């Protein structure tokens, strides 16, 4: 999940990572226990990151400037994209190649290849 979300800087644990390993494990485990799957877990991870970062603000102290608001906005944008993807991909099966996936329904799907039909 860290690789998919780009949350791979973990050398300073709580300072750099958006979520801890324990938070990722808890969210992913809950998603699979409820049979929701990987995309749902990814959506919930992004939601947790957005909630966590929503309290961080940009700060300027003399010549020093911290732009935490930009970091939060990046995660919010990823969350919105994933929410849209989750809604569209889980609501309906793929009907053709236009979605970039193999179609759910296709000509000859009921043919028995062992019988030569």
Buried (B, 14 or more C-beta within 10 A) or exposed (E): BBEEBEBEEBEEEEEEBBBEEEBBEBBBEEBEEEEBEEBBBBBBBBBBBBEBBEEEEEEEEEEEEEEEEEBBEEBBEBBEEBEEEBEEEEEEEBEEEEBEEEBEEEEEEEEEEEEEE
